[in-house]
Amino acid sequence: MALDFDDDLYKLTLAYLKAERYSGSCDGKRFFLEKFKENEDADPQLRVCIWPEPYGYDNTAEELKSYTFYEFSQAGLDEAWNFVKAVVGNQGNLV
C-alpha cells in the first residue's frame, strides 16, 4: 500500500526538522529529511537521502544512497517534500 503523501499525517514542519530527523519508507525505498550543517560556521541546509530497501541507512552501501540539498526554509521544505513524493511515491529512479 502506497503512502498518501498529501495526507496531513505526513505534513512536516521546520520546527520538527530543527530537532529531529524525519524518516520513512514506501514501495521499496527508504528516505529521510534532516537539518544539516557542513560545518559549525555553515548555514543550515535541508538534506534528503533516499536509498533502496531492505537495509537501514547505516547498513546500506554509500553508492546506493542519493542525496539532495535544499535551503532550510519553508520553500526548501516544500521543494524537498515534492522531490520525495516524486521519487518514492511514484517509483522514480534514485540515480
C-alpha positions in Angstrom: 0.0 0.0 0.0 1.4 3.4 -1.0 1.6 6.3 1.3 -0.7 9.2 0.7 2.0 11.9 0.8 -0.7 14.7 0.8 -2.4 13.4 4.0 -2.0 15.8 6.8 -0.4 13.0 8.9 2.8 13.3 6.8 3.0 17.1 6.8 6.4 18.2 8.1 7.4 21.5 9.7 10.7 23.2 10.0 10.3 23.2 13.8 10.2 19.4 13.8 13.2 19.2 11.5 15.2 21.6 13.7 15.0 18.9 16.4 14.6 15.6 14.7 15.3 13.6 11.5 12.1 12.6 9.7 12.3 9.1 8.1 10.0 6.7 6.3 9.8 4.0 3.7 7.4 3.2 0.9 7.3 0.9 -2.1 10.8 -0.4 -1.7 12.5 2.8 -0.9 13.6 4.4 2.3 14.2 8.1 2.9 15.0 10.8 5.5 14.9 14.6 5.7 17.1 16.4 8.2 18.7 19.7 9.1 22.3 19.5 8.0 25.3 21.7 8.5 28.5 21.1 6.6 30.5 22.7 9.5 29.8 24.9 12.5 30.1 28.1 10.5 27.9 27.0 7.6 24.3 27.9 7.2 21.9 25.0 7.8 20.5 23.1 4.8 17.8 20.6 4.4 19.3 17.2 3.4 17.3 14.5 1.8 18.6 11.0 1.4 16.8 8.2 -0.5 18.0 4.6 -0.8 16.6 1.2 -1.7 15.2 -1.2 0.9 15.7 -3.6 2.6 18.5 -2.2 4.8 18.6 0.8 7.0 20.8 3.8 6.4 23.8 2.5 8.3 23.8 -0.9 6.6 23.4 0.4 3.0 26.4 0.9 0.8 27.1 4.6 0.2 26.9 4.3 -3.6 23.2 3.2 -3.3 22.3 6.4 -1.4 21.1 9.5 -3.3 21.5 12.9 -1.5 19.9 16.2 -2.4 20.1 19.5 -0.6 17.7 22.4 -0.2 17.5 25.7 1.5 16.4 25.3 5.2 13.2 27.3 4.7 9.6 26.6 4.1 10.2 26.9 0.3 13.1 24.5 0.6 11.0 22.1 2.6 8.1 22.2 0.1 10.6 21.5 -2.7 12.2 18.7 -0.8 8.9 17.1 0.0 7.8 17.2 -3.6 11.1 15.5 -4.5 10.4 12.7 -2.0 6.9 12.3 -3.3 8.1 12.1 -6.9 10.9 9.6 -6.3 9.4 7.5 -3.5 5.7 7.8 -4.1 5.9 7.2 -7.9 8.6 4.6 -8.1 11.0 7.1 -9.6 14.6 6.3 -10.2 17.1 7.1 -7.4 20.1 7.8 -9.5 
